[in-house]
Every structure is written in C-alpha cells, then in structure tokens.
Amino acid sequence: MNNIIDLSFPVTGTDLPADQNYRLYAALCQKLPQLHQMEGLAIVTIAGIPDKQGKITLTRGSRLRMRLPVEAIAQVYSLTGQTLNLGGSTLQLGNPELQTLQPANSLKARLIVIKGYTEPVAFLNAAQRQLQALGIQADIGIPANERSTMVRTEWTGFRNYYGGGIVPPFTSTSQRLGKTSNFNEGRG
C-alpha cells in the first residue's frame, strides 16, 4: 500500500444531503471525468452534524477524503477551488492535505457488509477469512447494540466510489474534536 495516499480537501458550504454518496461521486466526475476509470479510487462520505431530516450541517472539520494511487495526485489535485453541486447544495473544495496511510491499533467502521453474509457469526467468519487472505491478523467484532445493523460494502470494488471500503482509525470523541489530526477528523 505504499503507493496509496489520502487527499483530504477542506470543504466550505452550509449543508449537504446526508445520503450524498452517489451525488458526490457524480459531481466529482462531472469536474474530473477521469475518476470513472481510476483504479484504486475510494471516496469517503463528507461528515457533518445530522439534522435528522435528511441533511447534514457542514463544520470546520468537514472534509472530502479521497484515497488514490500516488500517480493520480496531480490529476485529482486539480479539484482544488472547484464548486460542487450535490442535489441543490453547493460546496467548495479547498487546498487538500496529503496524508500517508499510517498503521492504527484500532479501526471502527460505521457500515460494512459482505455480500451473502447477513447473520453476525457468518459475517464475522467471512470477514476474518478476507482479512487473513490479505495477511492481516485482527480481532474483529460487532458491538452488542449494533448487531442488527449489517452494512453493505466490499473490501474492493466500485462501491468505494460511493463512500464504502475505507475503514478509518478509531479515535475518541476528544480526539475527533481537534486534539489529534488523522483520517477520522471531522467525522461524527
């Protein structure tokens, strides 16, 4: 993974649809059509404060994060300063920060689904097999209060464009509020 990096664009605007993944991908591809064919691209949902009515309010910590091959940095960097329209909401992309991937002791994902595995035990066994195939040793689990929530993503594939496939480092609330800077900053 040495040839993979994260670009983190600060965003300005007021609000966005909470269910923004496809709209975000479409708006980005409208500005940079090459994204359609970019191997290794993953786009993370922009975080904000949910209003419980289908929108999120953007914050100072809201970021557009894109994981991509190092070779694509110059191409994707051209999105700097662009204005995107997502279903009537607009946002402007600032100057991105380049972030190298760093090992993390703990990871937490809001949603993960492995196609065909909807029961917790079968899902965990399938996830463990996939991690082992990648050479990753890990203890995995589903928090008791989230066992009924099974989410859909695949470790690789087109769903990465729609906000899936990236599992950011787990941080405490105080870390997310600015006491550290990492991939999870601004997510809430």
C-alpha positions in Angstrom: 0.0 0.0 0.0 3.0 2.3 -0.2 1.6 3.7 -3.5 -1.7 4.7 -2.0 -2.4 8.1 -0.2 -5.3 10.1 1.1 -6.1 13.6 -0.1 -8.2 15.5 2.4 -9.9 18.6 0.9 -11.4 21.0 3.4 -15.0 21.9 2.3 -17.0 25.1 2.7 -20.7 25.3 2.4 -23.7 25.2 4.7 -25.3 21.8 4.3 -25.4 18.6 2.2 -27.8 15.7 1.8 -26.9 13.1 4.4 -27.3 10.4 1.7 -24.7 12.1 -0.5 -22.5 9.3 -1.8 -23.8 8.9 -5.4 -24.3 12.7 -5.7 -20.8 13.4 -4.5 -19.3 10.9 -6.9 -21.4 12.3 -9.8 -20.4 15.9 -9.0 -16.7 14.9 -8.8 -16.9 13.0 -12.1 -18.6 16.0 -13.7 -15.5 18.1 -12.8 -13.0 15.3 -13.4 -14.4 12.6 -15.8 -11.2 10.5 -15.4 -12.4 9.5 -12.0 -14.7 7.0 -13.7 -11.8 4.8 -14.8 -9.4 5.5 -11.9 -8.2 2.2 -10.4 -7.8 2.2 -6.6 -10.0 5.3 -6.0 -12.2 5.4 -2.9 -14.2 8.4 -1.8 -15.4 8.9 1.8 -18.7 10.4 2.7 -18.4 14.0 3.9 -19.2 14.2 7.6 -21.2 16.9 9.4 -23.9 17.3 12.0 -27.1 15.4 11.1 -30.3 17.4 11.3 -32.5 14.2 11.4 -34.3 15.4 8.3 -32.0 14.1 5.6 -29.3 16.7 5.7 -26.0 17.4 7.5 -24.6 20.8 8.5 -21.0 21.2 7.5 -18.4 22.0 10.2 -14.9 23.3 10.2 -13.8 19.7 10.4 -15.8 18.5 7.4 -13.6 17.1 4.7 -13.8 15.4 1.3 -11.4 12.5 1.6 -10.2 10.5 -1.4 -7.9 7.5 -1.2 -6.0 7.1 -4.5 -2.8 5.9 -6.1 0.2 8.3 -5.7 0.4 8.6 -9.5 -3.1 10.3 -9.6 -2.3 13.1 -7.1 -1.7 15.8 -9.8 -4.8 14.8 -11.6 -7.1 14.9 -8.5 -5.4 18.0 -7.1 -7.0 19.9 -9.9 -10.3 19.7 -8.0 -8.9 22.4 -5.6 -11.1 25.5 -5.7 -13.9 23.7 -7.6 -17.5 24.2 -6.6 -19.6 21.1 -6.5 -23.4 20.9 -6.7 -25.0 18.0 -4.8 -28.8 18.0 -5.1 -29.2 21.7 -4.7 -26.5 22.1 -2.0 -23.2 23.5 -3.1 -19.7 23.2 -1.5 -16.3 24.5 -2.4 -13.2 22.4 -2.2 -10.2 24.0 -0.5 -6.5 23.2 -0.8 -6.1 19.4 0.1 -3.8 18.0 2.7 -1.7 14.9 1.6 -1.9 12.1 4.2 0.1 9.0 4.0 -1.5 5.8 5.3 -0.4 5.0 8.8 -0.9 1.8 10.9 -3.6 2.1 13.5 -4.2 0.0 16.6 -8.0 0.2 16.3 -10.3 0.6 13.5 -14.1 1.2 13.5 -16.4 1.3 10.6 -20.0 2.6 10.7 -21.1 0.1 8.0 -19.6 -3.0 6.5 -21.4 -5.7 4.5 -20.0 -8.7 2.8 -22.5 -9.9 0.2 -24.3 -13.0 1.2 -23.5 -12.8 4.9 -26.3 -11.2 6.9 -26.0 -13.2 10.2 -23.5 -11.9 12.7 -21.5 -15.1 13.2 -21.3 -16.0 9.5 -20.4 -12.3 8.7 -17.6 -12.3 11.3 -16.2 -15.6 10.0 -16.3 -14.3 6.4 -14.6 -11.0 7.4 -11.9 -12.9 9.3 -11.2 -15.1 6.2 -11.0 -12.0 4.0 -8.6 -10.3 6.4 -6.4 -13.4 6.7 -6.3 -13.6 2.9 -4.8 -10.1 3.0 -2.3 -11.2 5.6 -4.0 -9.2 8.4 -4.2 -10.6 11.9 -7.1 -8.9 13.8 -9.7 -9.3 16.5 -13.0 -8.3 15.0 -16.5 -7.9 16.4 -19.8 -6.2 16.3 -20.8 -4.1 19.3 -23.9 -5.6 21.0 -26.0 -2.5 20.3 -25.2 -2.7 16.6 -25.7 -6.5 15.9 -28.8 -5.9 13.9 -27.1 -3.4 11.6 -25.4 -5.1 8.7 -24.0 -2.8 6.1 -23.0 -3.1 2.5 -19.6 -2.6 1.2 -16.9 -4.8 -0.2 -13.2 -4.7 0.6 -12.6 -3.5 -3.0 -14.8 -2.6 -5.9 -17.0 0.1 -7.3 -18.8 0.8 -4.0 -15.6 2.5 -2.9 -16.7 5.4 -5.1 -19.8 5.7 -3.0 -18.2 6.0 0.4 -17.6 2.4 1.2 -14.5 0.3 1.6 -12.4 2.6 3.8 -12.2 1.8 7.5 -10.7 4.8 9.3 -8.7 4.6 12.5 -10.9 4.7 15.6 -10.5 7.7 17.8 -12.2 9.0 20.9 -14.6 11.9 20.8 -12.0 14.3 22.3 -9.6 13.3 19.5 -12.2 14.0 16.8 -12.8 17.4 18.3 -9.4 18.6 17.4 -6.9 17.2 19.8 -5.4 15.0 17.1 -5.2 15.0 13.3 -6.0 11.9 11.5 -8.2 10.4 8.8 -11.2 10.3 11.2 -11.0 14.1 12.0 -14.3 15.8 11.5 -16.4 12.6 11.3 -19.2 12.5 13.7 
